[in-house]
Amino acid sequence: VIWTVIKRVATVSSHQLKLLTDAVHDGFEMNARPLQKVNGRDISFFCPDDHHERYYAAADQ
């Protein structure tokens, strides 16, 4: 799984959000699974400005 996190906030109008939602609507209300425990898996973070990847040890909560 690859998650893309955008640091700069962009705003959209209600109309723009509806247009986007309508364009990508796939007929499913909820298509993501619930949050899971890390279970010892590695979590990495890549920052293009740093030109390297960082690894974080996450504690299960």
PDB file of N, CA, C, O and CB in Angstrom:
ATOM      1  N   VAL A   1       0.845  -1.168   0.000  1.00  0.00           N
ATOM      2  CA  VAL A   1       0.000   0.000   0.000  1.00  0.00           C
ATOM      3  C   VAL A   1       0.889   1.228   0.000  1.00  0.00           C
ATOM      4  O   VAL A   1       1.848   1.308   0.768  1.00  0.00           O
ATOM      5  CB  VAL A   1      -0.961  -0.001   1.209  1.00  0.00           C
ATOM      6  N   ILE A   2       0.578   2.165  -0.842  1.00  0.00           N
ATOM      7  CA  ILE A   2       1.299   3.430  -0.881  1.00  0.00           C
ATOM      8  C   ILE A   2       0.318   4.540  -0.533  1.00  0.00           C
ATOM      9  O   ILE A   2      -0.713   4.698  -1.187  1.00  0.00           O
ATOM     10  CB  ILE A   2       1.956   3.672  -2.280  1.00  0.00           C
ATOM     11  N   TRP A   3       0.643   5.299   0.489  1.00  0.00           N
ATOM     12  CA  TRP A   3      -0.150   6.452   0.887  1.00  0.00           C
ATOM     13  C   TRP A   3       0.606   7.698   0.469  1.00  0.00           C
ATOM     14  O   TRP A   3       1.812   7.799   0.693  1.00  0.00           O
ATOM     15  CB  TRP A   3      -0.438   6.450   2.422  1.00  0.00           C
ATOM     16  N   THR A   4      -0.079   8.631  -0.126  1.00  0.00           N
ATOM     17  CA  THR A   4       0.525   9.903  -0.495  1.00  0.00           C
ATOM     18  C   THR A   4      -0.004  10.967   0.453  1.00  0.00           C
ATOM     19  O   THR A   4      -1.210  11.200   0.527  1.00  0.00           O
ATOM     20  CB  THR A   4       0.223  10.271  -1.983  1.00  0.00           C
ATOM     21  N   VAL A   5       0.902  11.609   1.175  1.00  0.00           N
ATOM     22  CA  VAL A   5       0.525  12.653   2.125  1.00  0.00           C
ATOM     23  C   VAL A   5       1.005  13.981   1.571  1.00  0.00           C
ATOM     24  O   VAL A   5       2.195  14.168   1.318  1.00  0.00           O
ATOM     25  CB  VAL A   5       1.124  12.384   3.547  1.00  0.00           C
ATOM     26  N   ILE A   6       0.080  14.889   1.386  1.00  0.00           N
ATOM     27  CA  ILE A   6       0.406  16.197   0.829  1.00  0.00           C
ATOM     28  C   ILE A   6       0.475  17.196   1.977  1.00  0.00           C
ATOM     29  O   ILE A   6      -0.492  17.374   2.718  1.00  0.00           O
ATOM     30  CB  ILE A   6      -0.646  16.641  -0.246  1.00  0.00           C
ATOM     31  N   LYS A   7       1.617  17.841   2.116  1.00  0.00           N
ATOM     32  CA  LYS A   7       1.811  18.764   3.239  1.00  0.00           C
ATOM     33  C   LYS A   7       1.098  20.095   3.041  1.00  0.00           C
ATOM     34  O   LYS A   7       0.662  20.708   4.016  1.00  0.00           O
ATOM     35  CB  LYS A   7       3.283  19.013   3.449  1.00  0.00           C
ATOM     36  N   ARG A   8       0.972  20.549   1.807  1.00  0.00           N
ATOM     37  CA  ARG A   8       0.335  21.841   1.555  1.00  0.00           C
ATOM     38  C   ARG A   8      -1.172  21.641   1.394  1.00  0.00           C
ATOM     39  O   ARG A   8      -1.615  20.861   0.551  1.00  0.00           O
ATOM     40  CB  ARG A   8       0.939  22.522   0.290  1.00  0.00           C
ATOM     41  N   VAL A   9      -1.930  22.329   2.182  1.00  0.00           N
ATOM     42  CA  VAL A   9      -3.386  22.212   2.142  1.00  0.00           C
ATOM     43  C   VAL A   9      -3.925  22.963   0.936  1.00  0.00           C
ATOM     44  O   VAL A   9      -3.540  24.103   0.676  1.00  0.00           O
ATOM     45  CB  VAL A   9      -4.021  22.749   3.444  1.00  0.00           C
ATOM     46  N   ALA A  10      -4.811  22.317   0.210  1.00  0.00           N
ATOM     47  CA  ALA A  10      -5.488  22.961  -0.913  1.00  0.00           C
ATOM     48  C   ALA A  10      -6.983  22.968  -0.606  1.00  0.00           C
ATOM     49  O   ALA A  10      -7.523  21.978  -0.112  1.00  0.00           O
ATOM     50  CB  ALA A  10      -5.183  22.224  -2.276  1.00  0.00           C
ATOM     51  N   THR A  11      -7.629  24.045  -0.889  1.00  0.00           N
ATOM     52  CA  THR A  11      -9.059  24.128  -0.629  1.00  0.00           C
ATOM     53  C   THR A  11      -9.836  23.986  -1.932  1.00  0.00           C
ATOM     54  O   THR A  11      -9.362  24.351  -3.009  1.00  0.00           O
ATOM     55  CB  THR A  11      -9.410  25.457   0.068  1.00  0.00           C
ATOM     56  N   VAL A  12     -11.033  23.451  -1.802  1.00  0.00           N
ATOM     57  CA  VAL A  12     -11.933  23.317  -2.945  1.00  0.00           C
ATOM     58  C   VAL A  12     -13.320  23.761  -2.504  1.00  0.00           C
ATOM     59  O   VAL A  12     -13.655  23.728  -1.320  1.00  0.00           O
ATOM     60  CB  VAL A  12     -11.957  21.846  -3.491  1.00  0.00           C
ATOM     61  N   SER A  13     -14.101  24.167  -3.460  1.00  0.00           N
ATOM     62  CA  SER A  13     -15.474  24.568  -3.151  1.00  0.00           C
ATOM     63  C   SER A  13     -16.358  23.322  -3.062  1.00  0.00           C
ATOM     64  O   SER A  13     -15.956  22.237  -3.483  1.00  0.00           O
ATOM     65  CB  SER A  13     -16.021  25.557  -4.227  1.00  0.00           C
ATOM     66  N   SER A  14     -17.537  23.480  -2.524  1.00  0.00           N
ATOM     67  CA  SER A  14     -18.495  22.371  -2.459  1.00  0.00           C
ATOM     68  C   SER A  14     -18.803  21.852  -3.850  1.00  0.00           C
ATOM     69  O   SER A  14     -18.938  20.646  -4.051  1.00  0.00           O
ATOM     70  CB  SER A  14     -19.791  22.810  -1.760  1.00  0.00           C
ATOM     71  N   HIS A  15     -18.915  22.758  -4.808  1.00  0.00           N
ATOM     72  CA  HIS A  15     -19.196  22.370  -6.193  1.00  0.00           C
ATOM     73  C   HIS A  15     -18.045  21.545  -6.771  1.00  0.00           C
ATOM     74  O   HIS A  15     -18.278  20.530  -7.427  1.00  0.00           O
ATOM     75  CB  HIS A  15     -19.443  23.621  -7.062  1.00  0.00           C
ATOM     76  N   GLN A  16     -16.805  21.977  -6.529  1.00  0.00           N
ATOM     77  CA  GLN A  16     -15.648  21.227  -7.022  1.00  0.00           C
ATOM     78  C   GLN A  16     -15.589  19.836  -6.388  1.00  0.00           C
ATOM     79  O   GLN A  16     -15.275  18.856  -7.063  1.00  0.00           O
ATOM     80  CB  GLN A  16     -14.347  21.998  -6.732  1.00  0.00           C
ATOM     81  N   LEU A  17     -15.891  19.753  -5.095  1.00  0.00           N
ATOM     82  CA  LEU A  17     -15.885  18.465  -4.415  1.00  0.00           C
ATOM     83  C   LEU A  17     -16.938  17.536  -4.999  1.00  0.00           C
ATOM     84  O   LEU A  17     -16.683  16.345  -5.180  1.00  0.00           O
ATOM     85  CB  LEU A  17     -16.119  18.651  -2.920  1.00  0.00           C
ATOM     86  N   LYS A  18     -18.119  18.071  -5.296  1.00  0.00           N
ATOM     87  CA  LYS A  18     -19.173  17.254  -5.900  1.00  0.00           C
ATOM     88  C   LYS A  18     -18.750  16.761  -7.277  1.00  0.00           C
ATOM     89  O   LYS A  18     -18.991  15.603  -7.619  1.00  0.00           O
ATOM     90  CB  LYS A  18     -20.482  18.052  -6.003  1.00  0.00           C
ATOM     91  N   LEU A  19     -18.121  17.627  -8.073  1.00  0.00           N
ATOM     92  CA  LEU A  19     -17.653  17.209  -9.392  1.00  0.00           C
ATOM     93  C   LEU A  19     -16.640  16.070  -9.285  1.00  0.00           C
ATOM     94  O   LEU A  19     -16.702  15.104 -10.045  1.00  0.00           O
ATOM     95  CB  LEU A  19     -17.034  18.395 -10.136  1.00  0.00           C
ATOM     96  N   LEU A  20     -15.711  16.186  -8.343  1.00  0.00           N
ATOM     97  CA  LEU A  20     -14.714  15.134  -8.152  1.00  0.00           C
ATOM     98  C   LEU A  20     -15.365  13.845  -7.665  1.00  0.00           C
ATOM     99  O   LEU A  20     -15.065  12.761  -8.164  1.00  0.00           O
ATOM    100  CB  LEU A  20     -13.641  15.589  -7.159  1.00  0.00           C
ATOM    101  N   THR A  21     -16.252  13.970  -6.694  1.00  0.00           N
ATOM    102  CA  THR A  21     -16.940  12.793  -6.163  1.00  0.00           C
ATOM    103  C   THR A  21     -17.730  12.090  -7.258  1.00  0.00           C
ATOM    104  O   THR A  21     -17.683  10.865  -7.366  1.00  0.00           O
ATOM    105  CB  THR A  21     -17.873  13.186  -5.010  1.00  0.00           C
ATOM    106  N   ASP A  22     -18.449  12.844  -8.062  1.00  0.00           N
ATOM    107  CA  ASP A  22     -19.228  12.268  -9.158  1.00  0.00           C
ATOM    108  C   ASP A  22     -18.326  11.587 -10.184  1.00  0.00           C
ATOM    109  O   ASP A  22     -18.695  10.557 -10.748  1.00  0.00           O
ATOM    110  CB  ASP A  22     -20.068  13.351  -9.839  1.00  0.00           C
ATOM    111  N   ALA A  23     -17.146  12.156 -10.427  1.00  0.00           N
ATOM    112  CA  ALA A  23     -16.229  11.603 -11.432  1.00  0.00           C
ATOM    113  C   ALA A  23     -15.632  10.270 -10.997  1.00  0.00           C
ATOM    114  O   ALA A  23     -15.389   9.401 -11.835  1.00  0.00           O
ATOM    115  CB  ALA A  23     -15.109  12.593 -11.718  1.00  0.00           C
ATOM    116  N   VAL A  24     -15.395  10.099  -9.715  1.00  0.00           N
ATOM    117  CA  VAL A  24     -14.740   8.875  -9.249  1.00  0.00           C
ATOM    118  C   VAL A  24     -15.686   7.938  -8.506  1.00  0.00           C
ATOM    119  O   VAL A  24     -15.257   6.902  -8.000  1.00  0.00           O
ATOM    120  CB  VAL A  24     -13.582   9.228  -8.354  1.00  0.00           C
ATOM    121  N   HIS A  25     -16.955   8.286  -8.435  1.00  0.00           N
ATOM    122  CA  HIS A  25     -17.928   7.458  -7.714  1.00  0.00           C
ATOM    123  C   HIS A  25     -17.947   6.061  -8.318  1.00  0.00           C
ATOM    124  O   HIS A  25     -18.162   5.893  -9.519  1.00  0.00           O
ATOM    125  CB  HIS A  25     -19.349   8.093  -7.760  1.00  0.00           C
ATOM    126  N   ASP A  26     -17.720   5.056  -7.467  1.00  0.00           N
ATOM    127  CA  ASP A  26     -17.678   3.681  -7.947  1.00  0.00           C
ATOM    128  C   ASP A  26     -18.835   2.838  -7.426  1.00  0.00           C
ATOM    129  O   ASP A  26     -18.842   1.618  -7.592  1.00  0.00           O
ATOM    130  CB  ASP A  26     -16.375   3.044  -7.555  1.00  0.00           C
ATOM    131  N   GLY A  27     -19.797   3.473  -6.806  1.00  0.00           N
ATOM    132  CA  GLY A  27     -20.956   2.747  -6.321  1.00  0.00           C
ATOM    133  C   GLY A  27     -20.810   2.214  -4.904  1.00  0.00           C
ATOM    134  O   GLY A  27     -21.749   1.624  -4.370  1.00  0.00           O
ATOM    135  N   PHE A  28     -19.663   2.408  -4.293  1.00  0.00           N
ATOM    136  CA  PHE A  28     -19.433   1.932  -2.937  1.00  0.00           C
ATOM    137  C   PHE A  28     -19.352   3.117  -1.985  1.00  0.00           C
ATOM    138  O   PHE A  28     -18.675   4.107  -2.260  1.00  0.00           O
ATOM    139  CB  PHE A  28     -18.144   1.085  -2.863  1.00  0.00           C
ATOM    140  N   GLU A  29     -20.043   3.002  -0.880  1.00  0.00           N
ATOM    141  CA  GLU A  29     -19.995   4.065   0.117  1.00  0.00           C
ATOM    142  C   GLU A  29     -18.702   3.991   0.927  1.00  0.00           C
ATOM    143  O   GLU A  29     -18.091   5.019   1.221  1.00  0.00           O
ATOM    144  CB  GLU A  29     -21.211   3.980   1.050  1.00  0.00           C
ATOM    145  N   MET A  30     -18.289   2.782   1.284  1.00  0.00           N
ATOM    146  CA  MET A  30     -17.091   2.590   2.101  1.00  0.00           C
ATOM    147  C   MET A  30     -16.286   1.456   1.485  1.00  0.00           C
ATOM    148  O   MET A  30     -16.714   0.302   1.530  1.00  0.00           O
ATOM    149  CB  MET A  30     -17.456   2.281   3.601  1.00  0.00           C
ATOM    150  N   ASN A  31     -15.135   1.762   0.916  1.00  0.00           N
ATOM    151  CA  ASN A  31     -14.344   0.710   0.289  1.00  0.00           C
ATOM    152  C   ASN A  31     -12.971   0.555   0.935  1.00  0.00           C
ATOM    153  O   ASN A  31     -12.074  -0.045   0.342  1.00  0.00           O
ATOM    154  CB  ASN A  31     -14.184   0.995  -1.186  1.00  0.00           C
ATOM    155  N   ALA A  32     -12.800   1.084   2.133  1.00  0.00           N
ATOM    156  CA  ALA A  32     -11.529   0.955   2.843  1.00  0.00           C
ATOM    157  C   ALA A  32     -11.741   0.101   4.087  1.00  0.00           C
ATOM    158  O   ALA A  32     -12.782   0.174   4.739  1.00  0.00           O
ATOM    159  CB  ALA A  32     -10.953   2.352   3.221  1.00  0.00           C
ATOM    160  N   ARG A  33     -10.745  -0.698   4.400  1.00  0.00           N
ATOM    161  CA  ARG A  33     -10.862  -1.540   5.587  1.00  0.00           C
ATOM    162  C   ARG A  33     -10.578  -0.719   6.842  1.00  0.00           C
ATOM    163  O   ARG A  33      -9.972   0.349   6.763  1.00  0.00           O
ATOM    164  CB  ARG A  33      -9.899  -2.745   5.499  1.00  0.00           C
ATOM    165  N   PRO A  34     -11.010  -1.209   7.987  1.00  0.00           N
ATOM    166  CA  PRO A  34     -10.746  -0.500   9.242  1.00  0.00           C
ATOM    167  C   PRO A  34      -9.242  -0.441   9.533  1.00  0.00           C
ATOM    168  O   PRO A  34      -8.472  -1.255   9.023  1.00  0.00           O
ATOM    169  CB  PRO A  34     -11.486  -1.184  10.411  1.00  0.00           C
ATOM    170  N   LEU A  35      -8.841   0.517  10.347  1.00  0.00           N
ATOM    171  CA  LEU A  35      -7.457   0.662  10.763  1.00  0.00           C
ATOM    172  C   LEU A  35      -6.989  -0.610  11.450  1.00  0.00           C
ATOM    173  O   LEU A  35      -7.702  -1.173  12.280  1.00  0.00           O
ATOM    174  CB  LEU A  35      -7.289   1.873  11.693  1.00  0.00           C
ATOM    175  N   GLN A  36      -5.784  -1.064  11.102  1.00  0.00           N
ATOM    176  CA  GLN A  36      -5.237  -2.278  11.691  1.00  0.00           C
ATOM    177  C   GLN A  36      -4.006  -1.963  12.524  1.00  0.00           C
ATOM    178  O   GLN A  36      -3.375  -0.921  12.347  1.00  0.00           O
ATOM    179  CB  GLN A  36      -4.894  -3.295  10.604  1.00  0.00           C
ATOM    180  N   LYS A  37      -3.669  -2.867  13.431  1.00  0.00           N
ATOM    181  CA  LYS A  37      -2.445  -2.736  14.208  1.00  0.00           C
ATOM    182  C   LYS A  37      -1.251  -2.925  13.285  1.00  0.00           C
ATOM    183  O   LYS A  37      -1.356  -3.592  12.255  1.00  0.00           O
ATOM    184  CB  LYS A  37      -2.411  -3.758  15.375  1.00  0.00           C
ATOM    185  N   VAL A  38      -0.133  -2.348  13.646  1.00  0.00           N
ATOM    186  CA  VAL A  38       1.081  -2.427  12.834  1.00  0.00           C
ATOM    187  C   VAL A  38       1.644  -3.847  12.826  1.00  0.00           C
ATOM    188  O   VAL A  38       2.167  -4.298  11.807  1.00  0.00           O
ATOM    189  CB  VAL A  38       2.139  -1.444  13.355  1.00  0.00           C
ATOM    190  N   ASN A  39       1.542  -4.550  13.946  1.00  0.00           N
ATOM    191  CA  ASN A  39       2.012  -5.934  14.044  1.00  0.00           C
ATOM    192  C   ASN A  39       3.452  -6.113  13.597  1.00  0.00           C
ATOM    193  O   ASN A  39       3.774  -7.087  12.916  1.00  0.00           O
ATOM    194  CB  ASN A  39       1.130  -6.827  13.230  1.00  0.00           C
ATOM    195  N   GLY A  40       4.318  -5.185  13.973  1.00  0.00           N
ATOM    196  CA  GLY A  40       5.739  -5.329  13.680  1.00  0.00           C
ATOM    197  C   GLY A  40       6.165  -4.961  12.271  1.00  0.00           C
ATOM    198  O   GLY A  40       7.346  -5.068  11.942  1.00  0.00           O
ATOM    199  N   ARG A  41       5.231  -4.528  11.427  1.00  0.00           N
ATOM    200  CA  ARG A  41       5.599  -4.157  10.053  1.00  0.00           C
ATOM    201  C   ARG A  41       6.367  -2.845  10.053  1.00  0.00           C
ATOM    202  O   ARG A  41       6.166  -1.995  10.920  1.00  0.00           O
ATOM    203  CB  ARG A  41       4.343  -4.040   9.157  1.00  0.00           C
ATOM    204  N   ASP A  42       7.255  -2.688   9.066  1.00  0.00           N
ATOM    205  CA  ASP A  42       7.988  -1.439   8.894  1.00  0.00           C
ATOM    206  C   ASP A  42       7.088  -0.390   8.260  1.00  0.00           C
ATOM    207  O   ASP A  42       6.261  -0.701   7.403  1.00  0.00           O
ATOM    208  CB  ASP A  42       9.247  -1.658   8.037  1.00  0.00           C
ATOM    209  N   ILE A  43       7.255   0.835   8.682  1.00  0.00           N
ATOM    210  CA  ILE A  43       6.564   1.963   8.069  1.00  0.00           C
ATOM    211  C   ILE A  43       7.642   2.906   7.577  1.00  0.00           C
ATOM    212  O   ILE A  43       8.518   3.302   8.346  1.00  0.00           O
ATOM    213  CB  ILE A  43       5.576   2.677   9.075  1.00  0.00           C
ATOM    214  N   SER A  44       7.591   3.274   6.299  1.00  0.00           N
ATOM    215  CA  SER A  44       8.622   4.157   5.755  1.00  0.00           C
ATOM    216  C   SER A  44       8.001   5.451   5.264  1.00  0.00           C
ATOM    217  O   SER A  44       6.814   5.512   4.943  1.00  0.00           O
ATOM    218  CB  SER A  44       9.385   3.466   4.614  1.00  0.00           C
ATOM    219  N   PHE A  45       8.820   6.472   5.213  1.00  0.00           N
ATOM    220  CA  PHE A  45       8.402   7.792   4.776  1.00  0.00           C
ATOM    221  C   PHE A  45       9.457   8.316   3.825  1.00  0.00           C
ATOM    222  O   PHE A  45      10.632   8.397   4.183  1.00  0.00           O
ATOM    223  CB  PHE A  45       8.192   8.759   5.982  1.00  0.00           C
ATOM    224  N   PHE A  46       9.055   8.672   2.622  1.00  0.00           N
ATOM    225  CA  PHE A  46       9.992   9.207   1.647  1.00  0.00           C
ATOM    226  C   PHE A  46       9.719  10.688   1.467  1.00  0.00           C
ATOM    227  O   PHE A  46       8.583  11.088   1.209  1.00  0.00           O
ATOM    228  CB  PHE A  46       9.887   8.457   0.296  1.00  0.00           C
ATOM    229  N   CYS A  47      10.742  11.491   1.600  1.00  0.00           N
ATOM    230  CA  CYS A  47      10.619  12.929   1.425  1.00  0.00           C
ATOM    231  C   CYS A  47      11.541  13.341   0.284  1.00  0.00           C
ATOM    232  O   CYS A  47      12.760  13.324   0.456  1.00  0.00           O
ATOM    233  CB  CYS A  47      10.965  13.699   2.745  1.00  0.00           C
ATOM    234  N   PRO A  48      11.000  13.710  -0.875  1.00  0.00           N
ATOM    235  CA  PRO A  48      11.845  14.050  -2.021  1.00  0.00           C
ATOM    236  C   PRO A  48      12.856  15.152  -1.725  1.00  0.00           C
ATOM    237  O   PRO A  48      13.936  15.167  -2.316  1.00  0.00           O
ATOM    238  CB  PRO A  48      10.983  14.468  -3.174  1.00  0.00           C
ATOM    239  N   ASP A  49      12.526  16.077  -0.818  1.00  0.00           N
ATOM    240  CA  ASP A  49      13.464  17.149  -0.498  1.00  0.00           C
ATOM    241  C   ASP A  49      14.722  16.621   0.180  1.00  0.00           C
ATOM    242  O   ASP A  49      15.806  17.184   0.024  1.00  0.00           O
ATOM    243  CB  ASP A  49      12.793  18.180   0.392  1.00  0.00           C
ATOM    244  N   ASP A  50      14.569  15.528   0.940  1.00  0.00           N
ATOM    245  CA  ASP A  50      15.707  14.942   1.647  1.00  0.00           C
ATOM    246  C   ASP A  50      16.463  13.940   0.782  1.00  0.00           C
ATOM    247  O   ASP A  50      17.595  13.580   1.106  1.00  0.00           O
ATOM    248  CB  ASP A  50      15.235  14.266   2.923  1.00  0.00           C
ATOM    249  N   HIS A  51      15.860  13.488  -0.307  1.00  0.00           N
ATOM    250  CA  HIS A  51      16.456  12.513  -1.223  1.00  0.00           C
ATOM    251  C   HIS A  51      16.810  11.201  -0.535  1.00  0.00           C
ATOM    252  O   HIS A  51      17.749  10.520  -0.948  1.00  0.00           O
ATOM    253  CB  HIS A  51      17.695  13.096  -1.862  1.00  0.00           C
ATOM    254  N   HIS A  52      16.090  10.850   0.480  1.00  0.00           N
ATOM    255  CA  HIS A  52      16.284   9.545   1.094  1.00  0.00           C
ATOM    256  C   HIS A  52      15.004   9.127   1.805  1.00  0.00           C
ATOM    257  O   HIS A  52      14.101   9.929   2.044  1.00  0.00           O
ATOM    258  CB  HIS A  52      17.477   9.567   2.080  1.00  0.00           C
ATOM    259  N   GLU A  53      14.965   7.868   2.126  1.00  0.00           N
ATOM    260  CA  GLU A  53      13.789   7.306   2.773  1.00  0.00           C
ATOM    261  C   GLU A  53      14.065   7.138   4.261  1.00  0.00           C
ATOM    262  O   GLU A  53      15.170   6.762   4.654  1.00  0.00           O
ATOM    263  CB  GLU A  53      13.396   5.955   2.130  1.00  0.00           C
ATOM    264  N   ARG A  54      13.082   7.411   5.071  1.00  0.00           N
ATOM    265  CA  ARG A  54      13.211   7.257   6.518  1.00  0.00           C
ATOM    266  C   ARG A  54      12.314   6.110   6.965  1.00  0.00           C
ATOM    267  O   ARG A  54      11.215   5.927   6.442  1.00  0.00           O
ATOM    268  CB  ARG A  54      12.843   8.579   7.265  1.00  0.00           C
ATOM    269  N   TYR A  55      12.784   5.360   7.912  1.00  0.00           N
ATOM    270  CA  TYR A  55      11.992   4.262   8.461  1.00  0.00           C
ATOM    271  C   TYR A  55      11.626   4.581   9.900  1.00  0.00           C
ATOM    272  O   TYR A  55      12.448   5.063  10.680  1.00  0.00           O
ATOM    273  CB  TYR A  55      12.765   2.919   8.375  1.00  0.00           C
ATOM    274  N   TYR A  56      10.387   4.303  10.231  1.00  0.00           N
ATOM    275  CA  TYR A  56       9.904   4.574  11.572  1.00  0.00           C
ATOM    276  C   TYR A  56       9.388   3.279  12.184  1.00  0.00           C
ATOM    277  O   TYR A  56       8.713   2.496  11.516  1.00  0.00           O
ATOM    278  CB  TYR A  56       8.800   5.659  11.558  1.00  0.00           C
ATOM    279  N   ALA A  57       9.699   3.061  13.425  1.00  0.00           N
ATOM    280  CA  ALA A  57       9.130   1.934  14.156  1.00  0.00           C
ATOM    281  C   ALA A  57       7.869   2.451  14.827  1.00  0.00           C
ATOM    282  O   ALA A  57       7.918   3.374  15.641  1.00  0.00           O
ATOM    283  CB  ALA A  57      10.149   1.329  15.206  1.00  0.00           C
ATOM    284  N   ALA A  58       6.757   1.856  14.485  1.00  0.00           N
ATOM    285  CA  ALA A  58       5.480   2.309  15.037  1.00  0.00           C
ATOM    286  C   ALA A  58       5.035   1.347  16.125  1.00  0.00           C
ATOM    287  O   ALA A  58       5.126   0.130  15.961  1.00  0.00           O
ATOM    288  CB  ALA A  58       4.398   2.420  13.929  1.00  0.00           C
ATOM    289  N   ALA A  59       4.565   1.880  17.211  1.00  0.00           N
ATOM    290  CA  ALA A  59       4.064   1.055  18.310  1.00  0.00           C
ATOM    291  C   ALA A  59       2.589   0.774  18.075  1.00  0.00           C
ATOM    292  O   ALA A  59       1.821   1.671  17.726  1.00  0.00           O
ATOM    293  CB  ALA A  59       4.284   1.752  19.690  1.00  0.00           C
ATOM    294  N   ASP A  60       2.202  -0.478  18.268  1.00  0.00           N
ATOM    295  CA  ASP A  60       0.776  -0.817  18.163  1.00  0.00           C
ATOM    296  C   ASP A  60       0.015  -0.128  19.275  1.00  0.00           C
ATOM    297  O   ASP A  60       0.481  -0.034  20.410  1.00  0.00           O
ATOM    298  CB  ASP A  60       0.557  -2.353  18.227  1.00  0.00           C
ATOM    299  N   GLN A  61      -1.151   0.346  18.930  1.00  0.00           N
ATOM    300  CA  GLN A  61      -1.943   1.052  19.931  1.00  0.00           C
ATOM    301  C   GLN A  61      -3.231   0.329  20.158  1.00  0.00           C
ATOM    302  O   GLN A  61      -4.047   0.763  20.970  1.00  0.00           O
ATOM    303  CB  GLN A  61      -2.212   2.489  19.513  1.00  0.00           C
TER     304      GLN A  61
END
